[in-house]
């Protein structure tokens, strides 16, 4: 997935792409899920992992996707519906 993002945006938004790569290296998905598990109270992981939510929100916050809905629709392997994503 990241190869597609890099190819599409490296010419249009190099700072956003570099920031995304830095975040990906600084906060790997497994680590994000471990932190969630260690600190959760009533939340549950089931099909939608916290790292997936972080990934989608980072795409939006870095300007690589215009909205959470757009990011979710373009994600190939989103394990839940967009409605379930918003509920989370």
C-alpha positions, 0 to 999 in steps of 0.5 A: 500500500505504501508504494502506491502512496509514495508513487502518487504523492512524492512529486505533489507533496514530498513533505507529507510523504516524508512525514508519513514514512517517519511516522511509520518507522517511529510507530510500527503497527505492532507497537501501536497495538501493544500500547492500545492493549496495555492501556485500554479500559472498555475498548476492544480490538476485535476485527478493527485494530487500533493501528488501522485507525491510526494509519487511516487518521495519519493519511488524513492528517498529513493531507494524503487523503481528503477525509477519513471516509476517502481513506477507508474507501481506498484501503484494500483490506479494511476489515470492517464497514465504514460505519463500524470505523466511525463507531470506533 
